[in-house]
Amino acid sequence: MNNSKTFARVVIGAGVLGLSLAAAAYDPQAPLLGSSRGGSAQWDFCYGQPDSAMLPPDPRTLVQPGISTGKAVHFNAFWKNCHVNPAAVQEEGAATTCGELRNRFDRGEALLTGGHPGVGALFTGTDATRPEAGFGIATFTADQYNQLWRIWGGFMTRPDNFDTLIAERYGSGFGAGRNPYPRPGENPNRTNGGSGKLPEMFTQLRNPDGSWSGRIGITCHACHSGVVGKAADGPGLGLLQGSGSSLADLDLLLRDMLPLGYPASFATFANLNRTRGTNNASDINLAFLFPDERPLTPREVMGVFNSGSTAGMDTPAWWNMGHRPVKFVDGVFPMDAPRVDMVFYTPFFGLFGALGGPVSEAGQDWMRANGPALNTWVESLKAPKYPLPVDTALAEQGAVMFHTLDMWAPSRNNPVPRPEGNGSCASCHGAYSQRHAGDPSFLATPQLAGVASYIVPLRIIGTDPVRVNTNNAAVQAAGAKNFFGYPNTAGTDQDCGPQNQAHLRGNREDGYLAPPLHGVWATAPYLHNGSVPNAWELLKPSERKPIWRRVSTPPRADQAGRVIMGFDTSLQRAYDANKMGWKYEPVACQWRSWWNPAVSPYINCDPGDEFTTPLAQQMLNVLYGNLIATWNIFYPPTLTPMQMEDRKIYNTNAFGQGNRGHEFNAVLTDAERRALIEYMKTL
């Protein structure tokens, strides 16, 4: 392995903060600006170290009860070690040396790099020929892929920019390396995989002997890697691995593939999403119906069915995982539980627990062998540096405000209940400035710089409650019996089942996990459901729009009106540097038709009162919120170009898409908002 090349790729864009794992004396004159830009503290330590170097403790392991008592930054969700007994969980425990960490990184990178001999894909693992993978049921052939242009309509012959149109239509970008597929008439094994280039959301799989298979699978990058600008705009820009994607439209892909004979297209009826750029990967309650060892009780089965649909969500950035002791928007699993991160890479029959017998066990074995390595690669990723000019003086003012401005000071008269901590942004999202991270009144140790682990109660955060409500007590209990919930750890002091079970949660209220903010400038839209297009409106709730649509990439002149383009990711055309987010247009509520209710009166909005959820939608919300897999009722398949374009509309009246919450920021002044945004650009 070329270690220098690997490390150069991982640490590209590393900030000037550079806090070591050793505690340092507090310096009140330390810099206000600087950021590690996420990633893994252990990986940062290993840069330049020999393979034999022993790893220091992972700072996240320090997040234990009492660590933030009396501190400005508050933690209420704690690290669990899921691998205390590796024999019981049948997974390798934490790496102990830099060499072990690098080895895992290489294996994880191979699994997630398009076209690599060891690459994996959704519901397939790495070998589409295996019974546990359903013999490739979730993959499709290059011939099917090459026919997609015929499904689109508008073309008499295959367009010369077919690869670009694929990326635009389904919402992805192109990586710097080769990700080949065979064009019509090509033999992939005579053309080194083919002369075509797949967007990052796809990969051509290999056969067990390493030869090209001609079968294409969907990768995690479909939801987890977005695009900001292009490579020429700055280091690390263009395709952003691990940024979370607000571009993808997998429903449109499944719709197009159905007439080409792709059986996985029927998955769209499991309510993937209604809006481009969101996903329903949190619909894990479906998998929890299949226990691994102990059977579900009748009450648990009914509770899961009554848990409702989780609706669409924004995909969080992977580059923050190395600074989170728990994962997902409600902190439902420990970060040391890697299976659930890559649940969709599990070979298909591995999802069915004890019901699937030996073939299911084989799928689970694949995840046991690969989950830790996948997690290691994910946690190593770094956010890119903000590429546009920054007002340093204003950003320094914002740094002080971010860490010290108490939004619940008596003079603010904040009507929202007060959270724990000092009432600043940092109290929930963590301390980043070297000056404040080194202050013992903020953190118990500077090692915790950039770590965030505060699940903010719903009564305080106030954001759309659908996700929290869906993960009810029955779903939590069922998850503890599921393979992905580490049932072998149940009942121990390192129980790695769903962490919101009452006996694990204690007196902590349900809510949403405030994420670390490394690279936050590149992760718009905001809130857990992606309902707010920019940071300005996040900080100024009164300016949020009920219905809006991001601007689309301009089509090539000769293809205007014949193609579906994705959201524009150009920094020059589409990024709003002042508001820190993507430009958009407000959309008025208007009649489409009963069969196209993306924007339709009396269902998702009312032309007379666009800020109020109509009665019909409220009634449907009761159904969606109380019965699993009902979200697509009254939402038929996308058929017409207008319906495809309407999937770009974000309607905050729709189920799970509310843009309320985070309203304690209403007490800020516009000058304070500008300073905070300028500072967040530097994280």
C-alpha positions in Angstrom: 0.0 0.0 0.0 1.2 3.5 -0.8 0.8 5.0 2.7 1.9 8.5 1.7 -0.7 8.6 -1.1 -3.4 7.3 1.1 -2.7 9.8 3.9 -2.4 12.6 1.4 -5.9 11.8 0.2 -7.4 11.5 3.6 -5.9 14.6 5.2 -6.4 16.9 2.3 -7.9 20.1 3.5 -6.9 19.5 7.1 -7.3 22.6 9.2 -4.9 24.5 11.3 -6.5 23.6 14.6 -4.4 20.5 15.0 -5.3 19.7 18.6 -3.1 16.8 19.8 -4.5 13.9 21.9 -2.5 15.2 24.8 -4.1 17.8 27.0 -2.5 21.2 26.8 -2.5 24.2 29.2 -5.4 26.6 28.5 -4.3 29.6 26.4 -6.9 32.4 26.5 -5.1 34.0 23.5 -5.3 30.8 21.3 -6.6 31.2 17.8 -10.4 31.6 17.3 -10.4 30.1 13.8 -9.3 26.7 12.6 -10.9 23.3 12.3 -9.9 19.6 12.0 -12.6 19.4 9.4 -13.9 16.2 10.9 -12.5 12.7 10.3 -10.9 10.5 12.9 -8.6 11.7 15.7 -6.9 8.3 15.7 -6.3 8.5 11.9 -4.9 12.0 12.3 -2.5 10.7 14.9 -1.2 8.0 12.6 -0.2 10.4 9.9 3.5 10.0 9.5 3.7 7.3 12.2 5.0 3.7 11.6 2.6 0.8 11.4 3.8 -0.4 14.8 2.7 2.9 16.5 0.2 2.2 19.3 -3.1 4.1 18.9 -4.1 6.5 21.7 -7.6 6.3 23.1 -10.3 7.5 20.8 -11.6 10.8 22.2 -15.2 9.6 21.7 -14.7 6.9 24.3 -14.3 9.7 26.9 -17.9 10.7 26.5 -19.3 9.0 29.5 -21.9 10.1 32.2 -20.6 13.1 34.1 -18.0 14.2 31.6 -19.9 17.4 30.8 -21.4 18.2 34.3 -21.1 22.0 34.7 -19.5 22.5 31.3 -20.6 24.9 28.6 -20.8 22.0 26.1 -23.3 19.3 27.1 -23.3 15.6 26.4 -26.2 13.2 27.2 -25.6 10.3 24.8 -22.6 8.2 25.6 -20.0 5.9 24.0 -20.6 2.2 24.1 -18.0 -0.4 23.2 -19.8 -3.0 21.1 -16.7 -5.3 20.9 -15.8 -5.9 24.5 -16.4 -9.6 23.6 -15.3 -10.0 20.0 -16.1 -13.8 20.1 -19.7 -13.1 21.1 -20.4 -10.5 18.4 -18.1 -12.4 15.9 -16.5 -9.1 14.7 -13.0 -7.7 15.1 -12.6 -5.2 17.9 -11.0 -1.7 17.8 -7.7 -1.4 16.0 -4.7 -1.1 18.4 -2.0 0.1 16.0 -1.7 2.4 13.1 -0.9 -0.6 10.9 -4.2 -2.2 11.8 -6.1 1.0 11.2 -4.5 1.4 7.8 -5.3 -2.2 6.9 -9.0 -1.6 7.7 -9.0 1.7 5.8 -7.7 -0.1 2.7 -10.4 -2.8 3.0 -13.1 -0.3 3.5 -11.9 1.9 0.7 -11.9 -1.1 -1.7 -15.5 -1.9 -0.7 -16.7 1.6 -1.4 -14.6 2.5 -4.5 -16.4 2.1 -7.8 -15.0 -0.5 -10.1 -12.5 -1.8 -7.6 -12.0 -5.6 -7.5 -13.4 -5.7 -4.0 -16.2 -3.2 -4.4 -19.7 -3.9 -3.0 -23.2 -2.8 -3.8 -26.6 -2.5 -2.2 -28.2 -5.8 -1.0 -25.4 -7.6 -2.8 -22.2 -7.4 -0.8 -19.3 -8.1 -3.1 -20.5 -11.2 -5.0 -23.7 -11.1 -7.0 -23.5 -14.8 -7.7 -24.0 -15.9 -4.1 -27.4 -17.3 -2.9 -27.5 -14.9 0.0 -27.3 -12.1 -2.5 -30.3 -13.4 -4.2 -28.0 -14.2 -7.2 -27.8 -10.5 -7.9 -31.5 -9.5 -7.5 -30.5 -5.9 -6.6 -28.2 -5.5 -9.6 -28.9 -5.0 -13.3 -27.0 -5.7 -16.5 -25.0 -3.2 -18.5 -27.4 -3.9 -21.4 -30.4 -2.7 -19.2 -28.4 0.3 -18.2 -27.6 1.1 -21.8 -31.3 1.1 -22.7 -32.3 3.8 -20.2 -32.3 6.5 -22.8 -35.1 4.7 -24.6 -37.3 5.0 -21.5 -36.7 8.7 -21.2 -38.3 9.6 -24.5 -37.2 12.6 -26.6 -34.3 10.9 -28.3 -34.2 8.9 -31.6 -30.7 7.7 -30.9 -28.5 7.3 -27.8 -27.4 10.8 -26.7 -23.7 11.6 -27.0 -23.7 12.8 -23.4 -25.5 9.8 -22.0 -23.3 9.4 -19.0 -23.8 13.1 -18.0 -27.6 12.8 -18.4 -27.6 9.7 -16.2 -25.8 11.7 -13.5 -28.2 14.6 -13.8 -31.4 12.6 -14.0 -30.7 10.4 -11.0 -28.7 12.9 -9.0 -25.0 12.0 -8.7 -21.6 13.1 -9.7 -18.4 11.6 -11.1 -15.3 10.8 -9.1 -11.8 11.4 -10.2 -11.0 7.7 -10.8 -12.2 5.1 -13.3 -15.6 3.7 -12.7 -16.2 1.9 -16.0 -19.1 0.1 -17.6 -19.3 -1.4 -21.1 -21.1 0.6 -23.7 -23.3 -1.2 -26.3 -21.3 -3.9 -28.1 -18.3 -3.8 -25.7 -17.0 -6.8 -23.8 -16.0 -5.5 -20.4 -13.2 -8.0 -20.1 -11.6 -6.9 -23.3 -12.0 -3.1 -22.6 -10.8 -3.0 -18.9 -14.4 -2.7 -17.7 -15.7 -0.7 -20.6 -15.3 2.8 -22.1 -18.3 4.3 -20.3 -18.0 6.1 -16.9 -20.5 5.5 -14.2 -21.6 8.2 -11.8 -20.5 7.5 -8.2 -23.9 6.1 -7.3 -23.2 3.1 -9.4 -20.5 0.5 -9.8 -19.8 -2.4 -12.0 -19.2 -5.5 -9.9 -16.5 -8.1 -10.3 -16.8 -11.8 -10.6 -15.2 -14.0 -7.8 -12.1 -14.5 -10.0 -11.7 -10.7 -10.4 -13.0 -10.4 -13.9 -15.6 -7.8 -14.9 -19.2 -9.1 -14.4 -21.1 -6.7 -16.6 -23.5 -6.3 -13.7 -24.1 -2.9 -12.2 -25.1 -2.2 -8.6 -26.1 0.9 -6.6 -23.7 2.1 -4.0 -23.9 4.0 -0.7 -22.6 7.0 -2.6 -26.1 7.4 -4.1 -27.2 9.0 -0.8 -23.9 9.7 1.0 -21.8 11.6 -1.6 -22.9 14.9 -3.0 -21.5 17.5 -5.4 -20.4 21.0 -4.7 -18.8 23.0 -7.5 -16.1 21.3 -9.6 -12.6 20.1 -9.0 -11.2 23.4 -10.4 -13.0 25.4 -7.7 -10.7 24.1 -4.9 -9.1 21.1 -3.2 -11.6 18.3 -2.6 -14.5 20.0 -4.5 -16.7 18.4 -7.2 -17.8 15.0 -5.9 -17.7 15.2 -2.1 -17.3 11.7 -0.7 -19.3 11.4 2.5 -21.0 14.8 2.4 -24.5 13.4 2.3 -26.3 14.0 -0.9 -29.2 16.3 -1.5 -29.3 15.4 -5.2 -30.4 11.8 -5.6 -33.7 10.6 -7.0 -33.7 6.8 -6.6 -37.4 6.6 -7.1 -37.0 8.0 -10.6 -34.3 5.4 -11.3 -36.5 2.6 -10.1 -39.4 3.9 -12.2 -37.2 4.0 -15.3 -35.8 0.5 -14.7 -39.1 -1.2 -14.1 -40.0 -1.7 -17.8 -36.5 -2.9 -18.4 -37.1 -5.9 -16.1 -35.3 -4.8 -12.9 -37.1 -6.6 -10.0 -35.8 -4.2 -7.3 -37.9 -1.5 -8.9 -40.8 -2.8 -6.8 -38.9 -1.4 -3.8 -40.4 2.0 -4.6 -43.6 0.8 -3.0 -41.7 0.5 0.3 -41.9 4.4 0.3 -38.4 5.5 -0.5 -39.2 9.2 -0.8 -41.4 11.8 -2.4 -38.9 14.5 -2.9 -35.7 14.6 -4.8 -32.7 14.8 -2.6 -34.2 13.0 0.4 -34.2 9.4 1.3 -36.1 7.0 3.5 -33.1 4.9 4.6 -34.4 5.3 8.2 -37.3 2.9 7.3 -35.3 0.3 9.3 -38.4 -0.6 11.2 -39.3 -2.9 8.3 -36.1 -4.9 8.8 -36.8 -5.1 12.6 -39.7 -7.3 11.9 -37.2 -10.1 11.4 -35.5 -11.0 14.8 -32.2 -12.8 14.9 -32.6 -15.0 17.8 -35.4 -14.4 20.3 -38.9 -14.1 18.6 -40.9 -10.9 18.8 -43.8 -10.7 21.1 -47.3 -10.1 19.7 -47.2 -6.7 21.3 -43.9 -5.9 19.6 -45.1 -7.0 16.2 -48.2 -4.9 16.5 -46.2 -2.0 17.8 -43.8 -2.1 14.8 -46.8 -2.2 12.4 -48.3 0.8 14.2 -45.0 2.7 14.2 -45.8 4.5 11.0 -43.8 5.6 8.0 -40.6 7.5 8.7 -40.9 9.8 5.7 -38.0 11.4 3.8 -34.8 12.6 5.4 -31.6 14.5 4.6 -28.5 12.4 4.6 -26.0 13.4 7.3 -22.3 13.9 6.5 -20.1 10.9 7.0 -17.1 13.2 7.8 -18.7 13.9 11.2 -19.0 10.3 12.3 -15.5 10.3 13.9 -16.8 13.0 16.2 -20.1 11.4 17.3 -20.4 8.8 20.0 -23.8 7.8 18.7 -25.3 7.8 15.2 -28.4 8.7 13.2 -30.5 11.8 13.8 -32.1 10.5 17.0 -28.9 8.8 18.4 -30.6 5.4 18.2 -27.3 3.4 17.9 -23.8 3.6 19.3 -21.1 4.7 16.8 -19.3 1.4 17.5 -22.1 -0.6 16.0 -21.0 -0.6 12.3 -23.5 -3.2 10.9 -26.4 -0.8 10.8 -24.4 1.9 8.9 -24.0 -0.4 6.0 -27.3 -2.3 6.5 -28.1 -1.9 2.8 -24.8 -3.6 1.7 -25.8 -6.8 3.5 -26.5 -9.5 1.0 -30.2 -9.6 0.5 -31.2 -12.7 2.5 -29.0 -11.5 5.4 -31.8 -9.1 6.2 -34.3 -11.8 7.2 -32.7 -12.9 10.5 -33.5 -16.4 11.8 -36.3 -16.7 9.3 -33.7 -17.0 6.5 -31.8 -19.9 8.0 -28.3 -20.7 6.7 -28.6 -18.4 3.7 -29.4 -15.5 6.0 -26.5 -16.4 8.3 -24.2 -16.3 5.3 -25.3 -12.7 4.5 -24.8 -11.8 8.1 -21.3 -13.3 8.1 -20.5 -11.0 5.2 -21.4 -8.0 7.3 -19.5 -9.3 10.3 -16.4 -9.6 8.2 -16.8 -6.2 6.5 -18.7 -3.8 8.7 -15.8 -2.6 10.9 -13.6 -1.9 7.8 -16.4 0.0 6.1 -16.9 2.1 9.3 -13.1 2.8 9.5 -13.0 4.2 6.0 -16.1 6.3 6.6 -14.8 7.8 9.8 -11.5 8.8 8.1 -13.2 11.2 5.6 -12.6 15.0 5.9 -14.7 17.9 4.9 -13.3 20.2 2.2 -12.3 23.8 3.0 -14.7 26.6 2.2 -13.5 27.8 -1.3 -14.9 31.3 -1.4 -13.6 34.4 0.4 -14.1 34.7 4.2 -14.3 37.9 6.2 -11.8 36.9 8.8 -12.6 39.7 11.3 -16.3 38.9 11.1 -15.7 35.2 11.4 -13.7 35.8 14.6 -16.6 37.7 16.0 -18.8 34.8 15.0 -16.5 32.3 16.7 -16.9 34.2 20.0 -20.7 34.3 19.5 -20.9 30.7 18.5 -19.2 29.6 21.8 -20.4 32.2 24.3 -23.6 34.0 23.1 -26.4 32.9 25.5 -29.6 32.9 23.6 -31.5 32.4 26.9 -30.0 35.4 28.6 -32.8 37.3 30.5 -32.6 40.2 28.0 -33.4 37.9 25.1 -36.8 36.7 26.5 -36.4 33.5 24.6 -39.8 31.6 24.8 -38.3 28.2 24.0 -37.3 26.1 27.0 -33.6 26.3 27.8 -31.3 23.4 26.9 -28.3 22.2 29.0 -25.0 24.0 28.6 -24.3 27.7 28.3 -27.1 28.5 25.9 -24.8 29.0 22.9 -24.6 27.1 19.6 -21.6 25.3 21.1 -23.6 24.0 24.0 -25.3 21.5 21.6 -23.0 21.3 18.6 -19.6 21.2 20.3 -16.6 23.5 20.7 -14.3 24.0 17.7 -12.2 27.1 18.3 -8.9 26.2 19.9 -9.4 29.0 22.4 -12.7 27.6 23.6 -12.0 23.9 23.2 -9.0 24.4 25.5 -11.0 26.2 28.1 -11.8 23.8 30.9 -15.1 25.5 31.5 -16.2 24.3 28.0 -14.8 20.8 27.8 -13.2 18.4 30.3 -10.3 18.0 27.8 -9.3 19.5 24.5 -9.4 16.0 23.1 -13.2 16.5 22.8 -12.8 19.4 20.3 -15.5 19.1 17.7 -17.3 16.3 19.4 -21.1 16.6 19.7 -23.4 14.3 21.6 -26.4 16.1 22.9 -29.8 14.7 22.0 -31.9 17.9 22.3 -35.4 17.2 23.7 -38.3 17.6 21.2 -39.9 20.3 23.4 -36.7 22.4 22.9 -35.6 21.6 19.3 -39.3 21.6 18.0 -38.5 20.1 14.6 -40.7 17.7 12.7 -41.3 14.8 15.1 -42.1 12.0 12.6 -38.7 10.3 12.8 -38.7 10.2 16.6 -42.3 9.1 16.9 -41.8 6.3 14.4 -39.0 4.8 16.4 -41.4 4.0 19.2 -40.9 1.6 22.1 -41.8 -1.4 20.1 -39.4 -0.6 17.3 -36.7 -0.1 19.9 -37.4 -3.5 21.5 -37.6 -5.2 18.1 -34.3 -3.6 17.1 -32.6 -5.1 20.2 -33.5 -8.6 18.9 -32.3 -7.9 15.4 -28.9 -8.8 14.0 -28.2 -5.1 13.4 -28.9 -4.3 17.0 -26.1 -6.5 18.4 -28.4 -8.8 20.4 -25.3 -10.5 21.9 -24.6 -7.4 23.9 -28.2 -7.1 25.4 -28.2 -6.8 29.2 -24.5 -5.9 29.5 -23.1 -2.5 30.6 -22.1 -2.1 26.9 -25.5 -2.9 25.4 -25.3 -1.8 21.8 -29.0 -2.2 21.0 -31.2 0.8 20.2 -30.1 3.4 22.8 -33.5 5.0 23.1 -34.9 2.0 25.0 -36.2 3.2 28.3 -33.8 1.1 30.4 -30.9 2.5 28.5 -32.1 6.1 28.0 -32.9 6.7 31.7 -34.3 10.1 32.3 -33.0 11.5 29.0 -35.9 12.8 26.8 -36.4 11.7 23.2 -35.3 14.2 20.6 -32.8 14.9 17.9 -29.0 14.6 18.0 -27.3 18.0 17.4 -24.6 17.0 14.8 -21.0 18.2 14.7 -20.7 21.0 12.2 -17.5 20.2 10.3 -18.0 21.2 6.7 -21.5 22.4 7.5 -21.2 25.0 4.6 -21.3 22.1 2.1 -24.3 20.2 3.6 -27.3 22.4 2.8 -30.3 22.0 3.0 -30.6 21.9 6.8 -32.5 20.2 9.6 -32.8 16.4 9.7 -35.4 16.3 6.9 -33.7 18.9 4.7 -36.6 21.3 5.0 -34.6 24.6 5.2 -32.5 25.5 2.1 -29.9 27.7 3.8 -28.3 28.6 7.1 -29.7 32.1 7.1 -33.3 30.8 7.3 -32.3 28.2 9.8 -31.1 31.1 12.0 -34.1 33.3 11.1 -37.2 31.1 11.2 -39.5 34.0 10.1 -38.1 33.9 6.6 -38.6 30.2 5.9 -40.8 29.4 2.9 -43.6 26.8 3.0 -42.9 25.5 -0.6 -39.7 25.9 -2.5 -37.6 24.4 -5.2 -33.8 24.5 -5.8 -32.6 25.7 -9.2 -31.8 23.0 -11.7 -28.7 22.6 -13.9 -29.2 24.4 -17.2 -29.6 21.7 -20.0 -27.6 21.8 -23.1 -29.2 24.1 -25.6 -30.1 21.4 -28.1 -31.6 19.2 -25.4 -33.8 21.8 -23.6 -37.3 20.4 -22.9 -36.2 16.8 -23.6 -34.2 16.0 -20.5 -34.6 16.0 -16.7 -31.7 17.8 -15.2 -30.7 17.6 -11.5 -30.1 20.4 -9.0 -27.5 22.9 -10.0 -24.3 22.5 -7.9 -22.3 25.3 -9.5 -20.7 27.6 -6.9 -21.0 30.5 -9.4 -24.6 30.0 -10.5 -26.4 28.3 -7.6 -24.6 28.7 -4.3 -25.7 31.6 -2.1 -22.6 32.6 -0.1 -24.4 35.2 2.0 -27.0 32.8 3.2 -24.8 29.7 3.1 -26.9 27.3 1.1 -28.4 26.7 -2.3 -30.4 29.2 -4.2 -34.1 28.4 -4.7 -37.4 29.7 -5.9 -40.5 29.9 -3.7 -43.3 27.9 -5.2 -47.0 29.0 -5.0 -49.6 26.4 -4.2 -51.5 25.6 -7.4 -53.5 22.9 -8.9 -51.7 20.1 -10.6 -54.1 17.2 -10.5 -55.4 14.6 -8.1 -52.8 12.2 -9.6 -49.9 14.5 -9.1 -50.3 16.0 -5.6 -46.7 17.3 -5.1 -48.4 20.7 -5.1 -52.1 20.4 -5.0 -54.8 22.2 -3.0 -56.6 20.5 -0.1 -54.0 17.8 0.1 -50.5 19.1 0.6 -51.3 22.8 0.6 -54.1 25.3 0.3 -53.9 28.3 -2.1 -55.7 30.3 0.5 -53.4 29.6 3.3 -50.0 28.1 2.3 -48.6 28.1 5.8 -51.2 25.8 7.2 -51.4 22.0 6.7 -54.8 21.3 5.0 -57.3 19.1 6.8 -57.0 16.4 4.2 -53.2 16.2 4.7 -53.7 16.2 8.5 -56.0 13.2 8.2 -53.6 11.4 6.0 -50.8 12.1 8.5 -52.7 10.1 11.1 -52.7 7.1 8.8 -49.0 7.6 7.8 -48.0 8.1 11.4 -49.7 4.9 12.7 -49.4 2.3 10.0 -46.1 1.1 8.5 -45.5 1.3 4.8 -48.5 3.5 4.0 -46.7 6.7 3.0 -47.2 6.1 -0.8 -51.0 5.8 -0.5 -52.4 8.6 -2.7 -49.0 9.1 -4.3 -48.9 7.1 -7.6 -45.8 6.4 -9.6 -44.1 9.2 -11.4 -45.0 9.1 -15.1 -44.9 12.5 -16.8 -42.1 15.0 -17.2 -44.1 17.5 -15.0 -44.4 14.9 -12.3 -40.6 14.3 -12.5 -40.0 18.1 -12.2 -42.4 18.4 -9.3 -40.3 15.9 -7.3 -37.9 18.8 -7.0 -40.5 20.7 -5.0 -40.1 20.7 -1.2 -43.5 21.1 0.3 -43.2 21.6 4.1 -46.9 20.8 4.6 -46.3 17.2 3.5 -45.9 14.3 6.0 -42.6 14.5 7.8 -41.4 17.5 5.9 -42.3 20.3 8.3 -39.8 23.2 8.6 -40.7 24.3 12.1 -38.2 24.1 15.0 -34.8 25.4 15.9 -36.8 28.6 16.6 -34.7 29.7 19.6 -32.6 31.4 17.0 -35.4 33.9 16.5 -33.8 36.0 19.3 -30.7 36.7 17.3 -30.1 39.9 15.4 -29.3 40.0 11.7 -25.7 41.2 12.5 -25.3 38.2 14.8 -26.6 35.8 12.2 -24.1 37.2 9.6 -21.2 36.7 12.0 -22.3 33.2 13.0 -22.6 32.2 9.3 -19.2 33.6 8.5 -17.7 31.6 11.3 -19.4 28.4 10.3 -17.9 28.7 6.8 -14.5 28.0 8.5 -15.4 24.8 10.2 
